[in-house]
Amino acid sequence: MKITHALSLVALLSLFVTGSAFAQKSDTVFSKATIDIGITVADVEKSAAFYADVLGLKEVKGFEVSGEKASNLGLTDNQAVSIRVFVLDDTKGATTARIKLMAFPKAPGVKPDQKYIHSTISISYLTLFVNDLDLSVERLKKAKVKLLGKTPVDLGGGRFLAAVQDPDGNFIELIGPSKK
């Protein structure tokens, strides 16, 4: 009988601890550990090629939003949108950010001043951490993408930073080790 009571007590404690864990989890603010970043671009094909072929991101399934729905959400003036989605890695749970590219040919918008990261109040840049900065820089040069400033620069600790702009002038930092 003592063994049965001990097992019942262990089961009850397990239920209590598990129940507490669930209660704590339900108190979290966010339902997903992913941040999606939407970037409106002038030419979605050109930008998609840059993010996939030059930077090395992987395109995953995108989605469409009707003009009516986008308008009802307060996001557009009845402009439909096709959104292309890019991730660092497409294996389950491998990324914590998704980049969503979209263009509005009928309402192209106004390009902000992006001479420097402080030129416009907005999200200023993306930082991508790479395994081999030299390989990334080679891809950039092959695609005739200009490195900014005197990059790559040594950040110390074996890490280097190269800065570029995407086809629409958005700043991108690539940080990683030099294999040379």
LUMKOL-130242 format. One record per residue (C-alpha): x, y, z; residue in one letter. Coordinates in steps of 0.1 Angstrom, whole numbers, padded with zeros to 4 digits, always signed. Layout:
XYZa/...
This chain:
+0000+0000+0000m/+0028+0024+0008k/+0042+0018-0027i/+0008+0026-0043t/+0005+0058-0022h/+0040+0068-0032a/+0033+0062-0069l/+0000+0081-0066s/+0019+0110-0050l/+0045+0110-0077v/+0018+0109-0104a/+0000+0138-0086l/+0032+0158-0083l/+0039+0151-0120s/+0005+0163-0130l/+0009+0194-0108f/+0044+0202-0123v/+0032+0196-0158t/+0001+0217-0152g/+0023+0245-0139s/+0045+0243-0170a/+0014+0246-0192f/+0001+0275-0171a/+0034+0293-0174q/+0036+0287-0212k/+0001+0301-0217s/+0013+0334-0201d/+0038+0340-0228t/+0029+0370-0251v/+0039+0354-0284f/+0025+0323-0300s/+0054+0318-0324k/+0092+0322-0320a/+0095+0337-0355t/+0096+0374-0366i/+0084+0381-0401d/+0098+0412-0418i/+0079+0426-0447g/+0099+0446-0473i/+0081+0465-0501t/+0103+0465-0532v/+0101+0481-0566a/+0108+0449-0586d/+0099+0417-0567v/+0117+0394-0593e/+0149+0414-0591k/+0148+0415-0553s/+0139+0378-0550a/+0169+0369-0572a/+0191+0391-0549f/+0179+0375-0516y/+0181+0339-0530a/+0210+0339-0555d/+0233+0366-0540v/+0226+0363-0502l/+0217+0326-0503g/+0183+0327-0485l/+0158+0299-0494k/+0124+0307-0508e/+0095+0289-0492v/+0058+0290-0499k/+0045+0325-0502g/+0009+0337-0502f/-0016+0361-0518e/-0038+0387-0501v/-0068+0400-0521s/-0072+0438-0525g/-0104+0437-0505e/-0088+0418-0476k/-0057+0440-0476a/-0080+0471-0476s/-0101+0457-0447n/-0069+0451-0427l/-0060+0488-0432g/-0028+0479-0451l/-0035+0490-0487t/-0060+0511-0507d/-0076+0480-0522n/-0042+0468-0537q/-0039+0430-0539a/-0005+0416-0530v/+0015+0385-0537s/+0041+0379-0510i/+0073+0359-0516r/+0088+0345-0484v/+0125+0338-0477f/+0142+0320-0448v/+0177+0312-0437l/+0170+0275-0437d/+0138+0256-0446d/+0141+0228-0422t/+0115+0227-0395k/+0122+0252-0367g/+0155+0263-0382a/+0148+0300-0386t/+0136+0328-0363t/+0130+0353-0391a/+0112+0353-0424r/+0117+0380-0450i/+0086+0387-0470k/+0090+0406-0503l/+0061+0423-0520m/+0057+0449-0548a/+0027+0471-0558f/+0031+0479-0595p/-0001+0500-0595k/+0010+0519-0564a/+0048+0519-0563p/+0052+0542-0533g/+0080+0566-0526v/+0116+0555-0521k/+0130+0569-0488p/+0165+0585-0485d/+0188+0555-0479q/+0222+0571-0483k/+0230+0562-0447y/+0213+0541-0420i/+0204+0574-0402h/+0189+0591-0433s/+0153+0579-0427t/+0134+0569-0396i/+0125+0533-0402s/+0139+0498-0399i/+0174+0505-0410s/+0191+0472-0418y/+0191+0434-0417l/+0220+0415-0402t/+0227+0380-0415l/+0252+0358-0397f/+0271+0336-0422v/+0295+0306-0419n/+0320+0319-0444d/+0322+0357-0451l/+0347+0352-0479d/+0322+0330-0498l/+0295+0356-0493s/+0317+0384-0505v/+0326+0363-0536e/+0289+0359-0544r/+0283+0396-0539l/+0312+0405-0562k/+0301+0380-0589k/+0267+0396-0588a/+0283+0431-0591k/+0270+0442-0558v/+0291+0470-0544k/+0305+0466-0508l/+0299+0497-0487l/+0326+0517-0471g/+0359+0498-0465k/+0341+0465-0457t/+0348+0438-0449p/+0362+0450-0416v/+0376+0430-0388d/+0352+0430-0357l/+0377+0410-0336g/+0373+0375-0323g/+0376+0361-0358g/+0344+0379-0370r/+0343+0402-0400f/+0315+0424-0413l/+0306+0433-0449a/+0279+0458-0457a/+0258+0461-0489v/+0225+0474-0501q/+0198+0453-0518d/+0183+0465-0552p/+0161+0490-0534d/+0188+0504-0512g/+0180+0485-0480n/+0211+0480-0459f/+0223+0445-0452i/+0252+0434-0429e/+0268+0401-0433l/+0288+0389-0403i/+0310+0358-0401g/+0345+0344-0400p/+0370+0348-0428s/+0382+0313-0440k/+0414+0328-0456k/
